[in-house]
Amino acid sequence: MDFLLVGIGLWGLLILGGLLFLFGLWKKSWLAHFFSGLTLLVPAIILATQKGIFILFILLPFIAFGFAVSEKR
């Protein structure tokens, strides 16, 4: 049961981060991009520890933080 809750939490954070990222693009909100990066940070670290192409998941929060910095300026 614990593994199921971890999976639901991981997918929940990924979906919430994606929705916040899209909201930030729609409203041009740097704060939404910042919170999207924070939300995607935990799943990205977990998925980046796997072998193969999953290492690219660590780029997701940095992309969101980059959008936040560009919108802030």
C-alpha positions in Angstrom: 0.0 0.0 0.0 2.9 2.4 0.7 4.3 2.0 -2.8 0.9 2.9 -4.2 0.8 6.1 -2.2 4.3 7.1 -3.3 3.2 6.5 -6.9 0.1 8.6 -6.5 2.1 11.4 -4.8 4.7 11.3 -7.6 2.1 11.5 -10.3 0.2 14.2 -8.4 3.3 16.4 -8.2 4.1 15.9 -11.9 0.5 16.8 -12.9 0.4 19.8 -10.5 3.8 21.0 -11.8 2.6 20.7 -15.4 -0.6 22.6 -14.7 1.2 25.3 -12.9 3.7 25.6 -15.8 0.8 25.9 -18.3 -0.9 28.5 -16.1 2.3 30.4 -16.0 2.6 30.4 -19.8 -1.0 31.5 -20.1 -1.0 34.3 -17.6 2.7 35.2 -18.0 3.2 34.7 -14.3 6.7 34.3 -12.9 5.4 33.1 -9.6 3.5 30.2 -11.2 6.7 29.2 -13.0 8.6 29.3 -9.8 6.1 27.1 -7.9 6.0 24.8 -10.9 9.8 24.4 -10.6 9.5 23.7 -6.9 6.8 21.2 -7.5 8.7 19.4 -10.2 11.9 19.3 -8.2 11.1 16.3 -6.0 9.8 14.0 -8.8 12.7 15.1 -11.0 15.3 14.0 -8.4 13.5 10.7 -7.9 13.2 10.0 -11.6 16.8 11.2 -12.3 18.2 8.4 -10.1 17.0 5.8 -12.6 19.1 4.5 -15.4 18.9 5.6 -19.0 17.0 8.5 -20.4 15.3 9.3 -17.1 18.2 11.5 -16.2 16.7 14.1 -18.5 13.9 14.6 -16.0 16.2 16.8 -13.9 16.0 19.4 -16.7 12.3 20.1 -16.0 12.6 22.2 -12.9 15.5 24.1 -14.4 13.4 25.0 -17.5 10.6 26.2 -15.2 13.0 28.3 -13.1 14.4 29.7 -16.3 11.0 30.8 -17.4 10.4 32.3 -14.0 13.6 34.4 -14.2 12.8 35.5 -17.8 9.3 36.5 -16.8 10.5 38.4 -13.7 12.8 40.6 -15.8 
